[in-house]
Amino acid sequence: MSQPTGQNLTQLGSAVENPDSPDDAVLEKIANPEPDVLYLVRFTCPEFTALCPVTGQPDFAHLVIDYVPERWLVESKSLKLYLGSFRNHGSFHEACTVGIARRLVESLSPKWLRIGGYWYPRGGIPIDVFYQTGPAPEGLWLPDQGVQPYRGRG
C-alpha cells in the first residue's frame, strides 16, 4: 500500500476530515523497518465513542490495541481517523471491538493482535470485550493492558 519512506500516504501531513463511517475510513500502512524483530506495538484510545444502534445515544470505551507487526505498521493518523469514524456509527460494543480488530488484521496481516474494549456502563452494566488472533508469540514481552475493571466511584 505504501513505500517504506511513507510515500503514497494520503492523510499524514494533510488536513483530513473524519470519515463519515468506518467503511469510508482509509487505513494506511507503512513498511515495518524491523520486520525480523519480535516487538509489540500498542495504541491506547481512552476516549473512543460510538453510538448505540438502538437508541442513538453515545457509548464510551477505553480501547487498547496490541499487535506484533510483520511486514506492515498501521499509520497512526489513519488509525486515529478510522477510530474517530465510529462517533456517528451505530454498533453494539462487541461488533465495534471485534470489527476494529478484524479490519486491522485484514489491512496489516500482523503476526498477532489483541484488543481490549473496556466499555463504560450502559444501563448500569459495563461491558468489556476482548479479542485476539491466537496465542501470543513465544518470547514476546506482553505487558498487562493496564485498564482496571470498572468500579464507579467506589
Secondary structure, DSSP 8 states (H G I E B T S, - for coil): ---TT-TT-SSTTS-----SSGGG----EEE-S-TTS---EEEEEEEEEEE-TTT--EEEEEEEEEEE-SSEEE-HHHHHHHHHGGGG-B--HHHHHHHHHHHHHHHH--SEEEEEEEE--BTTB--EEEEESSS--TT------------TT-
